[in-house]
């Protein structure tokens, strides 16, 4: 079980704004910040960190759990409005399993950010 994950971003302010908006749909918020490093999470516990630096290469694939399909849809819509690039509209991915419902967006550094719900 992972406790937290972090990645370096080329433009901390731009990425902080993107993630603050995109992850809000999933119940995440910026819960801790030190200079050019920020931790996002729920209930006051940061589990996703970004920090100013050379963007993580190669880009990562990060999947956030969603409680339901409408929240996946909301994540995709909000992440695009926040400047993300579409990398897969919300929908079923039956190749993974029959109830795998996900959406994918590229963040400002090209990381593939996913929201996924495993419920039917």
Buried (B, 14 or more C-beta within 10 A) or exposed (E): EEEEEBBBBBBBEBBBBBBBBBBBBBEBBBBEEEEBBBBBBEEEEBBBBBBBEEBBEEBBEEEBEBEEBEBBBBBBBBBBEBBBEEBBEBBBBEEEEEEBBBBBBBBBBBBBBBBBBEEE
